[in-house]
């Protein structure tokens, strides 16, 4: 009985130790992959056609998803704010809550999560399929660096386009709050716009755009990493896609807190 208890005790600590070692090993591989990827973003040769393609795929085709998300978020935020503030006769603060919430937090985070689900999954699936079908090995045979041809354009495009998407999302989200406040809650259009302009500061928008650039980098690097290191077969492609979306979403939420702490502490 004592031996069995001891074995269970040692097995538990062996499991914990193995998990910690595995996490450290995976973190090291990801850090090495990230450093190599960033280095290739600034060193020639470059592939402008690939970059242009990724700019369109990541930016233009993600706009409807981000626009719909931020529009209805702004509308719901105005309704919920009115429901809560009306208990304290503070309906005049709705404009400030909408503009600050959208620009600082909701537009960057929601855009990042939407792009992670759409773009991150596509990047991981595409690169993982190329790994399974040995197209990446074929690129090396043709003396084409996969990091420069596959990864660098996606990193650059995602980092550049997500702030643009978030800026448009800010405008659309505030417009959604405006539509609800004016046409559903009976606010004066001039009063709502005046309060929005008075409360909004440059740092509110800039912080959201910097967050968006960070989130765009996270989405691209996680999609590329899991796709590039996927296992063989259809199951490996599916696992790479799932891991890319999940890890991107978790890291976006973690870095959102860290960046908020830096900007507004």
ChimeraX attribute file (.defattr): number of C-alpha atoms within 10 A of each C-alpha:
attribute: neighborCount
match mode: 1-to-1
recipient: residues
	/A:1	6
	/A:2	7
	/A:3	8
	/A:4	9
	/A:5	10
	/A:6	11
	/A:7	11
	/A:8	12
	/A:9	11
	/A:10	12
	/A:11	12
	/A:12	12
	/A:13	11
	/A:14	12
	/A:15	11
	/A:16	12
	/A:17	12
	/A:18	12
	/A:19	12
	/A:20	12
	/A:21	12
	/A:22	12
	/A:23	12
	/A:24	12
	/A:25	12
	/A:26	12
	/A:27	12
	/A:28	12
	/A:29	12
	/A:30	16
	/A:31	12
	/A:32	11
	/A:33	18
	/A:34	16
	/A:35	10
	/A:36	14
	/A:37	21
	/A:38	17
	/A:39	13
	/A:40	19
	/A:41	19
	/A:42	12
	/A:43	10
	/A:44	8
	/A:45	12
	/A:46	15
	/A:47	13
	/A:48	11
	/A:49	10
	/A:50	17
	/A:51	21
	/A:52	14
	/A:53	14
	/A:54	21
	/A:55	21
	/A:56	13
	/A:57	17
	/A:58	27
	/A:59	22
	/A:60	13
	/A:61	13
	/A:62	19
	/A:63	20
	/A:64	12
	/A:65	15
	/A:66	26
	/A:67	21
	/A:68	14
	/A:69	19
	/A:70	28
	/A:71	23
	/A:72	18
	/A:73	23
	/A:74	30
	/A:75	21
	/A:76	17
	/A:77	24
	/A:78	26
	/A:79	18
	/A:80	13
	/A:81	17
	/A:82	20
	/A:83	13
	/A:84	13
	/A:85	14
	/A:86	13
	/A:87	9
	/A:88	8
	/A:89	10
	/A:90	12
	/A:91	17
	/A:92	15
	/A:93	16
	/A:94	26
	/A:95	29
	/A:96	18
	/A:97	17
	/A:98	26
	/A:99	29
	/A:100	19
	/A:101	19
	/A:102	30
	/A:103	26
	/A:104	21
	/A:105	19
	/A:106	23
	/A:107	34
	/A:108	33
	/A:109	23
	/A:110	21
	/A:111	26
	/A:112	32
	/A:113	24
	/A:114	18
	/A:115	29
	/A:116	27
	/A:117	19
	/A:118	17
	/A:119	27
	/A:120	35
	/A:121	27
	/A:122	20
	/A:123	29
	/A:124	32
	/A:125	27
	/A:126	18
	/A:127	27
	/A:128	32
	/A:129	24
	/A:130	18
	/A:131	22
	/A:132	19
	/A:133	13
	/A:134	12
	/A:135	15
	/A:136	22
	/A:137	16
	/A:138	14
	/A:139	14
	/A:140	11
	/A:141	10
	/A:142	9
	/A:143	9
	/A:144	15
	/A:145	16
	/A:146	19
	/A:147	20
	/A:148	23
	/A:149	20
	/A:150	23
	/A:151	25
	/A:152	26
	/A:153	25
	/A:154	31
	/A:155	24
	/A:156	20
	/A:157	23
	/A:158	29
	/A:159	23
	/A:160	19
	/A:161	22
	/A:162	31
	/A:163	26
	/A:164	17
	/A:165	26
	/A:166	32
	/A:167	20
	/A:168	16
	/A:169	29
	/A:170	28
	/A:171	18
	/A:172	24
	/A:173	32
	/A:174	28
	/A:175	20
	/A:176	22
	/A:177	27
	/A:178	26
	/A:179	19
	/A:180	19
	/A:181	21
	/A:182	15
	/A:183	11
	/A:184	11
	/A:185	14
	/A:186	10
	/A:187	18
	/A:188	13
	/A:189	13
	/A:190	10
	/A:191	13
	/A:192	19
	/A:193	15
	/A:194	12
	/A:195	16
	/A:196	21
	/A:197	13
	/A:198	10
	/A:199	14
	/A:200	15
	/A:201	12
	/A:202	7
	/A:203	13
	/A:204	19
	/A:205	20
	/A:206	16
	/A:207	19
	/A:208	27
	/A:209	23
	/A:210	17
	/A:211	26
	/A:212	31
	/A:213	21
	/A:214	22
	/A:215	30
	/A:216	32
	/A:217	22
	/A:218	26
	/A:219	33
	/A:220	29
	/A:221	27
	/A:222	30
	/A:223	33
	/A:224	33
	/A:225	23
	/A:226	28
	/A:227	31
	/A:228	26
	/A:229	15
	/A:230	25
	/A:231	18
	/A:232	14
	/A:233	13
	/A:234	13
	/A:235	11
	/A:236	20
	/A:237	25
	/A:238	19
	/A:239	17
	/A:240	28
	/A:241	27
	/A:242	19
	/A:243	21
	/A:244	30
	/A:245	25
	/A:246	17
	/A:247	17
	/A:248	28
	/A:249	24
	/A:250	12
	/A:251	15
	/A:252	25
	/A:253	14
	/A:254	11
	/A:255	16
	/A:256	21
	/A:257	13
	/A:258	11
	/A:259	16
	/A:260	15
	/A:261	10
	/A:262	10
	/A:263	13
	/A:264	9
	/A:265	6
